[in-house]
């Protein structure tokens, strides 16, 4: 399995390879101010809607076998132009939902920065816990499990999975056999595409 941030030319399907295009949802208003987590009803900004449209244009020639999506509003709104352009229906996959940030959900980053548990979370991600939420280790296991399931459903195909930044980071770290503590090395921009490839098992 390998991971890259692809350009359009690198998205051509390859025989015997299952390709998963992990897509972070496009921009939202609270993105830089607070931890949204699983808050309902967080929509894309006008900039985010433009990003989603540009994403659909960039992937218009990719023969997607399926599009999967987190159930959260911001992910579904990112998926909408893609499914309209490619005429491929969106399937909601709960395994792609954002990390459950428990009691941190909705707090501003200024509020979080004063908390010892948040400081530990960022300093020692591999062993950290989220109060009343989902640990990084559990979230990493979840996205790894989701990728195994998607691969099994679409052997040799190319699929899109629209999800959230932390899950894409964890998927890339897993693909590169790197520890969760190296999460900050993986930059996942809004509406970015990260390609994971799975060679056919012999």
WOSULKA-V879827 format. One record per pair of residues at least 12 apart in sequence whose C-alpha atoms are under 7 Angstrom apart, sorted by sequence separation. I is the first residue (numbers start at 0). J is the second residue. D is the distance in Angstrom with one decimal. If there is no record, write none. Layout:
BEGIN
i:I j:J d:D
i:I j:J d:D
END
This chain:
BEGIN
i:168 j:182 d:6.4
i:27 j:42 d:6.1
i:27 j:43 d:4.5
i:28 j:44 d:5.9
i:26 j:43 d:5.7
i:27 j:44 d:5.1
i:168 j:185 d:5.9
i:25 j:43 d:6.6
i:26 j:44 d:6.2
i:26 j:46 d:6.6
i:27 j:47 d:6.3
i:26 j:47 d:4.2
i:66 j:87 d:6.8
i:68 j:89 d:6.7
i:70 j:91 d:5.7
i:25 j:47 d:4.7
i:65 j:87 d:6.4
i:66 j:88 d:6.6
i:67 j:89 d:5.6
i:68 j:90 d:6.2
i:69 j:91 d:5.9
i:70 j:92 d:6.8
i:66 j:89 d:5.0
i:67 j:90 d:4.8
i:68 j:91 d:4.9
i:69 j:92 d:5.6
i:70 j:93 d:6.3
i:164 j:187 d:5.8
i:66 j:90 d:6.3
i:67 j:91 d:5.7
i:68 j:92 d:5.7
i:69 j:93 d:6.0
i:142 j:166 d:6.2
i:25 j:50 d:6.0
i:55 j:80 d:5.8
i:59 j:84 d:6.4
i:67 j:92 d:6.1
i:71 j:96 d:6.8
i:25 j:51 d:6.1
i:51 j:77 d:5.1
i:55 j:81 d:4.4
i:59 j:85 d:6.1
i:69 j:95 d:4.7
i:70 j:96 d:6.2
i:68 j:95 d:6.5
i:69 j:96 d:4.6
i:139 j:166 d:6.8
i:143 j:170 d:6.4
i:52 j:80 d:5.7
i:101 j:129 d:6.5
i:102 j:130 d:6.0
i:138 j:166 d:7.0
i:142 j:170 d:6.3
i:51 j:80 d:6.5
i:55 j:84 d:6.4
i:100 j:129 d:6.2
i:101 j:130 d:5.8
i:102 j:131 d:6.1
i:42 j:72 d:6.0
i:43 j:73 d:5.8
i:101 j:131 d:4.7
i:139 j:169 d:5.3
i:41 j:72 d:6.0
i:42 j:73 d:5.0
i:101 j:132 d:3.9
i:139 j:170 d:6.9
i:39 j:71 d:6.6
i:40 j:72 d:5.7
i:41 j:73 d:5.9
i:100 j:132 d:5.0
i:39 j:72 d:6.9
i:43 j:76 d:7.0
i:99 j:132 d:5.1
i:100 j:133 d:6.3
i:99 j:133 d:5.1
i:98 j:133 d:6.4
i:98 j:138 d:6.3
i:94 j:141 d:6.5
i:95 j:142 d:6.9
i:94 j:142 d:6.8
i:24 j:73 d:6.2
i:7 j:57 d:6.7
i:11 j:61 d:6.9
i:24 j:74 d:5.0
i:10 j:61 d:6.8
i:94 j:145 d:6.0
i:25 j:77 d:6.0
i:24 j:77 d:5.6
i:125 j:178 d:6.8
i:125 j:179 d:4.8
i:124 j:179 d:5.8
i:125 j:180 d:5.4
i:124 j:180 d:4.9
i:123 j:180 d:5.7
i:37 j:97 d:6.0
i:36 j:97 d:6.0
i:36 j:98 d:6.2
i:37 j:99 d:6.3
i:36 j:99 d:6.1
i:36 j:100 d:5.7
i:97 j:162 d:7.0
i:96 j:162 d:6.4
i:97 j:163 d:5.6
i:95 j:162 d:5.4
i:36 j:104 d:5.4
i:35 j:104 d:5.9
i:34 j:104 d:5.8
i:35 j:105 d:5.3
i:34 j:105 d:5.3
i:33 j:105 d:6.1
i:34 j:106 d:5.8
i:33 j:106 d:5.5
i:34 j:107 d:6.2
i:33 j:107 d:3.8
i:34 j:108 d:6.7
i:32 j:107 d:5.6
i:33 j:108 d:5.2
i:32 j:108 d:6.0
i:78 j:161 d:6.9
i:74 j:161 d:6.1
i:74 j:162 d:6.3
i:64 j:156 d:6.0
i:66 j:158 d:5.8
i:67 j:159 d:6.1
i:68 j:160 d:5.6
i:69 j:161 d:6.2
i:64 j:157 d:5.7
i:65 j:158 d:5.0
i:66 j:159 d:4.8
i:67 j:160 d:4.6
i:68 j:161 d:4.6
i:69 j:162 d:5.3
i:63 j:157 d:5.2
i:64 j:158 d:5.5
i:65 j:159 d:6.5
i:66 j:160 d:6.0
i:67 j:161 d:6.2
i:68 j:162 d:6.2
i:63 j:158 d:5.2
i:63 j:159 d:7.0
i:17 j:150 d:6.4
i:54 j:190 d:6.8
i:17 j:154 d:5.6
i:24 j:161 d:6.3
i:17 j:155 d:4.2
i:18 j:156 d:6.3
i:19 j:157 d:5.9
i:20 j:158 d:6.1
i:21 j:159 d:6.1
i:22 j:160 d:6.0
i:23 j:161 d:5.8
i:24 j:162 d:6.1
i:16 j:155 d:4.9
i:17 j:156 d:5.0
i:18 j:157 d:4.6
i:19 j:158 d:5.1
i:20 j:159 d:4.6
i:21 j:160 d:5.0
i:22 j:161 d:4.6
i:23 j:162 d:5.2
i:24 j:163 d:6.2
i:51 j:190 d:6.5
i:15 j:155 d:5.1
i:17 j:157 d:5.9
i:18 j:158 d:6.4
i:19 j:159 d:5.8
i:20 j:160 d:6.0
i:21 j:161 d:6.0
i:22 j:162 d:6.0
i:23 j:163 d:5.0
i:50 j:190 d:6.2
i:14 j:155 d:6.7
i:19 j:160 d:6.9
i:23 j:164 d:5.7
i:12 j:157 d:6.6
i:21 j:167 d:6.5
i:26 j:189 d:5.5
i:25 j:189 d:4.6
i:24 j:189 d:5.8
i:25 j:190 d:4.4
i:23 j:189 d:5.6
i:24 j:190 d:5.1
i:23 j:190 d:5.0
i:22 j:190 d:6.0
i:23 j:191 d:5.7
i:2 j:171 d:6.2
i:22 j:191 d:5.6
i:23 j:192 d:6.9
i:22 j:192 d:4.7
i:21 j:192 d:5.7
i:22 j:193 d:6.4
i:2 j:174 d:6.6
i:20 j:192 d:6.1
i:21 j:193 d:5.0
i:1 j:174 d:6.0
i:20 j:193 d:5.6
i:21 j:194 d:6.2
i:0 j:174 d:5.9
i:20 j:194 d:4.6
i:19 j:194 d:5.8
i:20 j:195 d:6.4
i:18 j:194 d:6.8
i:19 j:195 d:5.2
i:18 j:195 d:5.7
i:19 j:196 d:6.4
i:18 j:196 d:4.5
i:17 j:196 d:5.7
i:18 j:197 d:6.4
i:16 j:196 d:6.4
i:17 j:197 d:5.1
i:16 j:197 d:5.6
i:17 j:198 d:6.4
i:16 j:198 d:4.7
i:15 j:198 d:6.3
i:16 j:199 d:5.9
i:15 j:199 d:5.4
i:5 j:192 d:6.8
i:4 j:192 d:6.3
i:5 j:193 d:6.5
i:4 j:193 d:4.8
i:5 j:194 d:6.5
i:3 j:193 d:5.8
i:4 j:194 d:6.3
i:2 j:193 d:6.8
i:3 j:194 d:5.4
i:2 j:194 d:5.5
i:2 j:195 d:4.7
i:1 j:195 d:5.5
i:2 j:196 d:6.8
i:0 j:195 d:6.4
i:1 j:196 d:5.4
i:0 j:196 d:5.1
i:0 j:197 d:4.8
i:0 j:198 d:6.8
END
